[in-house]
Amino acid sequence: MLKTSKSVIPAKPRRVPW
């Protein structure tokens, strides 16, 4: 669902730009 490849904090259910 959410790609947490880098230090990304999924605050909202959105698609990360990377």
HTML snippet that shows the backbone in 3Dmol.js (N, CA, C, O; Angstrom):
<script src="https://3Dmol.org/build/3Dmol-min.js"></script>
<div id="view" style="width:600px;height:400px;position:relative"></div>
<script>
const pdb = `
ATOM      1  N   MET A   1       0.834  -1.195   0.000  1.00  0.00           N
ATOM      2  CA  MET A   1       0.000   0.000   0.000  1.00  0.00           C
ATOM      3  C   MET A   1       0.874   1.254   0.000  1.00  0.00           C
ATOM      4  O   MET A   1       0.942   1.984  -0.988  1.00  0.00           O
ATOM      5  N   LEU A   2       1.541   1.483   1.133  1.00  0.00           N
ATOM      6  CA  LEU A   2       2.426   2.650   1.202  1.00  0.00           C
ATOM      7  C   LEU A   2       3.867   2.204   1.110  1.00  0.00           C
ATOM      8  O   LEU A   2       4.305   1.317   1.843  1.00  0.00           O
ATOM      9  N   LYS A   3       4.591   2.819   0.215  1.00  0.00           N
ATOM     10  CA  LYS A   3       6.009   2.444   0.054  1.00  0.00           C
ATOM     11  C   LYS A   3       6.891   3.245   0.991  1.00  0.00           C
ATOM     12  O   LYS A   3       7.114   4.438   0.783  1.00  0.00           O
ATOM     13  N   THR A   4       7.385   2.592   2.008  1.00  0.00           N
ATOM     14  CA  THR A   4       8.245   3.306   2.960  1.00  0.00           C
ATOM     15  C   THR A   4       9.701   2.962   2.676  1.00  0.00           C
ATOM     16  O   THR A   4      10.392   2.393   3.522  1.00  0.00           O
ATOM     17  N   SER A   5      10.154   3.308   1.493  1.00  0.00           N
ATOM     18  CA  SER A   5      11.538   3.019   1.097  1.00  0.00           C
ATOM     19  C   SER A   5      12.503   3.887   1.893  1.00  0.00           C
ATOM     20  O   SER A   5      13.510   3.404   2.410  1.00  0.00           O
ATOM     21  N   LYS A   6      12.181   5.171   1.983  1.00  0.00           N
ATOM     22  CA  LYS A   6      13.048   6.091   2.733  1.00  0.00           C
ATOM     23  C   LYS A   6      12.404   6.446   4.066  1.00  0.00           C
ATOM     24  O   LYS A   6      11.390   5.863   4.450  1.00  0.00           O
ATOM     25  N   SER A   7      12.993   7.396   4.759  1.00  0.00           N
ATOM     26  CA  SER A   7      12.439   7.810   6.053  1.00  0.00           C
ATOM     27  C   SER A   7      11.148   8.600   5.834  1.00  0.00           C
ATOM     28  O   SER A   7      11.116   9.824   5.964  1.00  0.00           O
ATOM     29  N   VAL A   8      10.090   7.868   5.500  1.00  0.00           N
ATOM     30  CA  VAL A   8       8.818   8.533   5.242  1.00  0.00           C
ATOM     31  C   VAL A   8       7.790   8.132   6.301  1.00  0.00           C
ATOM     32  O   VAL A   8       7.587   6.949   6.576  1.00  0.00           O
ATOM     33  N   ILE A   9       7.160   9.122   6.877  1.00  0.00           N
ATOM     34  CA  ILE A   9       6.149   8.825   7.896  1.00  0.00           C
ATOM     35  C   ILE A   9       4.757   8.928   7.274  1.00  0.00           C
ATOM     36  O   ILE A   9       4.270  10.027   7.009  1.00  0.00           O
ATOM     37  N   PRO A  10       4.116   7.771   7.042  1.00  0.00           N
ATOM     38  CA  PRO A  10       2.780   7.737   6.450  1.00  0.00           C
ATOM     39  C   PRO A  10       1.735   8.361   7.372  1.00  0.00           C
ATOM     40  O   PRO A  10       0.984   7.654   8.043  1.00  0.00           O
ATOM     41  N   ALA A  11       1.695   9.694   7.397  1.00  0.00           N
ATOM     42  CA  ALA A  11       0.737  10.390   8.256  1.00  0.00           C
ATOM     43  C   ALA A  11      -0.671  10.263   7.683  1.00  0.00           C
ATOM     44  O   ALA A  11      -1.648  10.099   8.413  1.00  0.00           O
ATOM     45  N   LYS A  12      -0.746  10.345   6.347  1.00  0.00           N
ATOM     46  CA  LYS A  12      -2.056  10.222   5.699  1.00  0.00           C
ATOM     47  C   LYS A  12      -2.016   9.088   4.684  1.00  0.00           C
ATOM     48  O   LYS A  12      -0.958   8.788   4.132  1.00  0.00           O
ATOM     49  N   PRO A  13      -3.148   8.460   4.436  1.00  0.00           N
ATOM     50  CA  PRO A  13      -3.235   7.358   3.471  1.00  0.00           C
ATOM     51  C   PRO A  13      -3.069   7.834   2.031  1.00  0.00           C
ATOM     52  O   PRO A  13      -4.000   7.762   1.229  1.00  0.00           O
ATOM     53  N   ARG A  14      -1.870   8.319   1.715  1.00  0.00           N
ATOM     54  CA  ARG A  14      -1.618   8.791   0.348  1.00  0.00           C
ATOM     55  C   ARG A  14      -0.432   8.057  -0.251  1.00  0.00           C
ATOM     56  O   ARG A  14       0.367   7.458   0.470  1.00  0.00           O
ATOM     57  N   ARG A  15      -0.319   8.104  -1.564  1.00  0.00           N
ATOM     58  CA  ARG A  15       0.804   7.428  -2.247  1.00  0.00           C
ATOM     59  C   ARG A  15       2.050   8.309  -2.219  1.00  0.00           C
ATOM     60  O   ARG A  15       2.029   9.467  -2.635  1.00  0.00           O
ATOM     61  N   VAL A  16       3.124   7.727  -1.721  1.00  0.00           N
ATOM     62  CA  VAL A  16       4.371   8.490  -1.646  1.00  0.00           C
ATOM     63  C   VAL A  16       4.887   8.792  -3.043  1.00  0.00           C
ATOM     64  O   VAL A  16       4.718   7.979  -3.952  1.00  0.00           O
ATOM     65  N   PRO A  17       5.515   9.950  -3.230  1.00  0.00           N
ATOM     66  CA  PRO A  17       6.023  10.383  -4.540  1.00  0.00           C
ATOM     67  C   PRO A  17       7.145   9.477  -5.044  1.00  0.00           C
ATOM     68  O   PRO A  17       7.466   9.502  -6.232  1.00  0.00           O
ATOM     69  N   TRP A  18       7.750   8.669  -4.151  1.00  0.00           N
ATOM     70  CA  TRP A  18       8.814   7.782  -4.615  1.00  0.00           C
ATOM     71  C   TRP A  18       8.548   6.351  -4.246  1.00  0.00           C
ATOM     72  O   TRP A  18       9.350   5.473  -4.564  1.00  0.00           O
TER      73      TRP A  18
END
`;
const viewer = $3Dmol.createViewer("view");
viewer.addModel(pdb, "pdb");
viewer.setStyle({}, {cartoon: {color: "spectrum"}});
viewer.zoomTo();
viewer.render();
</script>
